[in-house]
Amino acid sequence: MKGAAKWILTAVGVIAVGVIIYLFLPKKGKVIKEPPPLVEVTAVDTQTVTRSVDLIGYIAPVRQTAAVSRAYGKVTSINVTEGQEVYKNQVLMTLQPEEVGLEYKPQPVKAPISGVVAEVMVREGEPVQQGSPVVAIIDPAKIEVELAVAGEYYNDIQTSDQAYLVVNSDTIPARIKSKSPIVDPMTRTFGLTLTPNGTSPHFVSGLSVTVRLILDERPSVLAIPNSAISDAKVIVVSRDSVVEYRNLILGLSGVEKTQILEGINAGEWIVTFGGQNLVSGQRVRVALK
């Protein structure tokens, strides 16, 4: 009995395996067709191509001065703190002039300009000399941006070029105020000074800011995304969804787009994503970007 039961179980297992194979293996004579690959395409059009470089500059006040003591004496009171806004002739602190055998009235130290207190240079009870600076004041409404630029860009940058200051979510146009006439032989850099043509609450003296210099710009030229170009070639998709590789003659290359001089025409579709392993003459499915 035991041998018969074992034989029956084995037979059942073999039959079960056979059924599984029959159900899941492709039937003889049937061919499973896979759909053509899906690619993302965009239509070729005229655009503006810009070649630019991003550098780091530092914000510096154009107008900065210091309130000074008019007599030798001791600081008796300080009325302002760093970061505080002040107006011209506001009393910043009081000094008690000192000279042996004589008595003087307390002397106020006033703000020479309106602005923001950048630094309080003394403490209460300290003696100060006549003419010594005691409070530094800057005008935050008048700033410049200073930066050092690699010498390789010296001939590319002119004072008439466009520039932008990028800080947080703000992009402020700026003009190049001055360009150093020489390249420093030690650092191999030259200096630029820019003046903003607008304001931003993020312009704080001493902080860094991204400076975008426009080195070249070509408006209304045939251009395509850089992601569509590989080894000066592009994949063109016909209206019946067949791909073809084209050789290109390239013009100005920007951060995101490149000018096309020859190889494709306005209105044609080009592959911007999903073009790996495609061959000329292959049919694809397209998704317009």
C-alpha positions as CSV (number, residue, x, y, z in Angstrom):
1,M,0.0,0.0,0.0
2,K,2.7,2.4,0.9
3,G,4.5,1.9,-2.5
4,A,1.2,2.5,-4.4
5,A,0.5,5.7,-2.5
6,K,4.0,7.0,-3.1
7,W,3.5,6.2,-6.8
8,I,0.2,8.0,-7.0
9,L,1.7,11.2,-5.3
10,T,4.6,11.2,-7.7
11,A,2.2,10.9,-10.7
12,V,0.0,13.8,-9.4
13,G,3.1,16.0,-9.0
14,V,4.3,15.3,-12.6
15,I,0.8,16.1,-14.0
16,A,0.6,19.4,-12.0
17,V,4.0,20.5,-13.4
18,G,2.9,19.7,-16.9
19,V,-0.3,21.7,-16.5
20,I,1.7,24.7,-15.3
21,I,4.1,24.5,-18.2
22,Y,1.2,24.2,-20.6
23,L,-0.6,27.2,-19.2
24,F,2.3,29.6,-19.0
25,L,4.5,28.8,-21.9
26,P,3.6,30.6,-25.2
27,K,1.6,28.5,-27.6
28,K,3.4,27.2,-30.7
29,G,3.1,29.6,-33.6
30,K,2.2,32.7,-31.5
31,V,4.5,35.8,-31.5
32,I,4.3,38.3,-28.7
33,K,4.6,41.8,-30.1
34,E,6.1,44.5,-27.9
35,P,4.9,48.1,-28.6
36,P,7.4,50.6,-30.1
37,P,9.5,52.5,-27.5
38,L,8.0,55.7,-26.2
39,V,10.1,58.9,-26.6
40,E,9.7,62.5,-25.7
41,V,9.9,64.9,-28.6
42,T,9.8,68.7,-29.1
43,A,9.4,70.8,-32.2
44,V,12.4,72.7,-33.4
45,D,11.9,76.5,-33.1
46,T,13.7,79.8,-33.1
47,Q,14.8,81.0,-29.6
48,T,17.4,83.1,-27.8
49,V,20.7,81.4,-27.0
50,T,22.8,82.9,-24.2
51,R,26.3,82.0,-23.1
52,S,26.8,83.1,-19.6
53,V,29.0,82.4,-16.6
54,D,28.0,82.4,-12.9
55,L,30.5,83.7,-10.4
56,I,30.4,84.7,-6.7
57,G,30.6,88.4,-5.7
58,Y,30.4,90.2,-2.4
59,I,28.1,93.1,-1.4
60,A,29.9,96.2,-0.3
61,P,28.4,99.6,0.7
62,V,29.2,102.5,-1.6
63,R,28.7,105.0,1.2
64,Q,30.4,104.2,4.5
65,T,31.6,106.6,7.2
66,A,32.3,106.8,10.9
67,A,31.2,109.2,13.6
68,V,34.2,110.6,15.5
69,S,34.7,112.1,18.9
70,R,35.3,115.9,18.9
71,A,37.2,115.8,22.3
72,Y,39.2,113.6,24.6
73,G,36.9,112.0,27.2
74,K,35.1,109.0,28.6
75,V,32.0,107.4,27.1
76,T,29.1,107.9,29.5
77,S,26.2,106.5,27.4
78,I,25.7,104.7,24.1
79,N,22.2,105.2,22.5
80,V,22.4,102.8,19.5
81,T,23.1,99.2,18.7
82,E,24.6,97.5,15.6
83,G,22.0,97.0,12.9
84,Q,19.9,99.9,14.1
85,E,18.7,102.5,11.5
86,V,19.8,106.1,12.3
87,Y,19.2,109.5,10.8
88,K,21.7,112.3,10.1
89,N,22.6,114.3,13.3
90,Q,21.0,111.7,15.6
91,V,22.9,111.5,18.9
92,L,24.7,108.2,19.0
93,M,26.5,108.5,22.3
94,T,27.7,111.0,24.9
95,L,31.2,111.7,26.0
96,Q,32.4,113.5,29.2
97,P,35.4,115.6,28.2
98,E,38.2,115.3,30.8
99,E,41.1,117.7,31.5
100,V,42.8,118.2,34.8
101,G,41.5,121.3,36.6
102,L,38.7,122.0,34.2
103,E,35.1,121.0,33.9
104,Y,33.3,120.5,30.5
105,K,29.7,119.9,29.6
106,P,28.9,116.4,28.2
107,Q,29.6,116.2,24.4
108,P,27.2,114.4,22.1
109,V,28.5,112.3,19.1
110,K,26.1,112.6,16.2
111,A,25.6,110.6,13.0
112,P,27.2,112.2,10.0
113,I,24.8,110.5,7.6
114,S,21.5,108.5,7.7
115,G,21.9,104.8,7.4
116,V,22.5,101.7,9.5
117,V,24.9,101.2,12.4
118,A,27.5,98.7,11.1
119,E,29.7,98.7,14.2
120,V,29.9,100.3,17.6
121,M,33.7,100.6,18.3
122,V,33.7,101.6,22.0
123,R,32.0,100.6,25.3
124,E,30.6,102.7,28.1
125,G,33.3,103.9,30.5
126,E,36.1,103.7,27.9
127,P,38.3,106.7,27.2
128,V,38.5,107.9,23.6
129,Q,40.9,110.3,21.9
130,Q,39.8,113.4,20.0
131,G,39.1,112.5,16.4
132,S,38.8,108.8,17.1
133,P,36.1,106.8,15.1
134,V,33.5,105.5,17.5
135,V,30.5,104.3,15.3
136,A,30.6,103.0,11.7
137,I,27.6,103.8,9.6
138,I,26.6,102.5,6.1
139,D,24.0,103.5,3.7
140,P,22.2,100.1,2.7
141,A,20.4,101.8,-0.2
142,K,23.7,102.3,-2.1
143,I,25.7,99.2,-2.6
144,E,28.1,97.7,-5.1
145,V,29.1,94.1,-5.8
146,E,32.8,93.3,-6.1
147,L,34.2,90.1,-7.6
148,A,37.4,88.5,-8.9
149,V,37.1,86.9,-12.4
150,A,39.4,84.3,-13.9
151,G,41.8,85.8,-16.4
152,E,40.5,83.5,-19.2
153,Y,37.4,85.7,-19.4
154,Y,39.2,89.0,-19.7
155,N,38.6,89.5,-23.4
156,D,35.0,88.1,-23.2
157,I,33.8,90.7,-20.7
158,Q,33.1,94.3,-21.6
159,T,31.6,97.0,-19.4
160,S,28.6,97.2,-21.8
161,D,27.7,93.5,-21.2
162,Q,24.5,92.5,-19.4
163,A,24.8,91.2,-15.8
164,Y,22.4,89.9,-13.2
165,L,22.6,89.5,-9.4
166,V,20.9,86.3,-8.2
167,V,20.2,86.1,-4.5
168,N,17.6,83.7,-3.0
169,S,14.5,84.1,-5.2
170,D,15.5,87.5,-6.6
171,T,17.2,88.2,-9.9
172,I,18.2,91.9,-10.2
173,P,19.7,93.4,-13.4
174,A,23.0,95.2,-12.9
175,R,25.5,97.1,-14.9
176,I,29.3,96.7,-14.9
177,K,30.6,99.9,-13.3
178,S,34.3,99.1,-13.8
179,K,36.7,96.5,-15.0
180,S,40.3,96.2,-13.8
181,P,42.8,97.1,-16.6
182,I,45.2,94.3,-15.6
183,V,45.1,90.6,-14.6
184,D,46.8,90.0,-11.3
185,P,49.9,87.7,-12.1
186,M,49.7,86.0,-8.7
187,T,46.0,85.1,-8.7
188,R,45.4,85.3,-12.4
189,T,42.2,87.1,-11.8
190,F,40.9,90.7,-12.5
191,G,38.4,92.7,-10.6
192,L,34.9,93.7,-11.6
193,T,32.6,96.1,-9.8
194,L,28.8,96.1,-10.5
195,T,26.0,98.4,-9.6
196,P,22.5,96.9,-9.1
197,N,19.6,98.5,-11.2
198,G,17.2,97.5,-8.5
199,T,16.9,96.6,-4.8
200,S,16.4,93.4,-2.8
201,P,15.9,92.8,1.0
202,H,18.6,90.2,0.6
203,F,21.3,92.7,-0.3
204,V,23.2,92.8,3.0
205,S,26.7,94.3,3.2
206,G,29.3,91.5,3.4
207,L,27.2,88.7,2.1
208,S,27.9,86.8,-1.1
209,V,25.7,86.9,-4.2
210,T,25.7,85.0,-7.5
211,V,26.8,87.2,-10.4
212,R,25.6,86.0,-13.8
213,L,27.6,87.6,-16.6
214,I,26.2,87.4,-20.2
215,L,29.2,86.8,-22.4
216,D,27.2,86.4,-25.7
217,E,23.6,86.3,-26.8
218,R,22.0,85.4,-30.1
219,P,18.2,86.2,-30.4
220,S,15.8,84.5,-32.7
221,V,18.1,81.7,-33.9
222,L,17.2,78.1,-34.6
223,A,18.1,76.3,-31.3
224,I,17.4,73.0,-29.5
225,P,17.9,71.7,-25.9
226,N,21.3,70.5,-25.1
227,S,19.8,67.2,-23.9
228,A,18.8,66.4,-27.5
229,I,22.4,66.6,-28.8
230,S,25.0,63.8,-28.7
231,D,28.3,64.0,-30.5
232,A,26.9,66.8,-32.8
233,K,24.0,64.5,-33.8
234,V,20.3,64.6,-33.1
235,I,17.4,62.1,-33.5
236,V,14.7,63.4,-35.8
237,V,11.2,61.8,-35.7
238,S,9.1,61.9,-38.9
239,R,5.4,62.5,-38.9
240,D,4.8,58.8,-39.3
241,S,6.9,58.2,-36.2
242,V,10.1,56.8,-37.8
243,V,13.5,58.0,-36.4
244,E,16.5,59.2,-38.3
245,Y,19.9,60.3,-37.1
246,R,21.1,63.7,-38.4
247,N,24.5,65.4,-38.3
248,L,24.5,69.0,-37.1
249,I,26.6,72.1,-37.5
250,L,26.5,73.8,-34.2
251,G,26.7,77.5,-33.4
252,L,26.7,79.3,-30.0
253,S,26.3,76.9,-27.1
254,G,24.5,78.1,-23.9
255,V,23.7,76.5,-20.5
256,E,20.4,75.0,-21.7
257,K,20.2,75.4,-25.5
258,T,22.5,75.4,-28.5
259,Q,22.2,77.3,-31.8
260,I,21.9,75.1,-34.9
261,L,23.4,76.3,-38.1
262,E,22.7,73.3,-40.3
263,G,21.1,69.8,-40.1
264,I,17.5,70.4,-39.1
265,N,14.6,72.7,-40.0
266,A,12.1,74.6,-37.9
267,G,9.0,72.5,-37.1
268,E,10.7,69.1,-37.2
269,W,10.4,66.8,-34.2
270,I,13.5,65.8,-32.3
271,V,13.9,63.4,-29.4
272,T,14.7,65.0,-26.1
273,F,14.3,62.0,-23.9
274,G,14.3,58.2,-24.4
275,G,16.6,58.0,-27.4
276,Q,19.0,55.4,-26.1
277,N,19.6,52.4,-28.3
278,L,17.4,53.7,-31.2
279,V,18.4,52.9,-34.7
280,S,17.6,54.8,-37.9
281,G,14.3,53.5,-39.5
282,Q,12.9,52.3,-36.2
283,R,9.3,53.2,-35.4
284,V,8.5,54.9,-32.0
285,R,5.6,56.2,-30.0
286,V,5.9,60.0,-29.3
287,A,4.9,62.2,-26.4
288,L,5.1,65.9,-27.2
289,K,6.9,67.9,-24.6
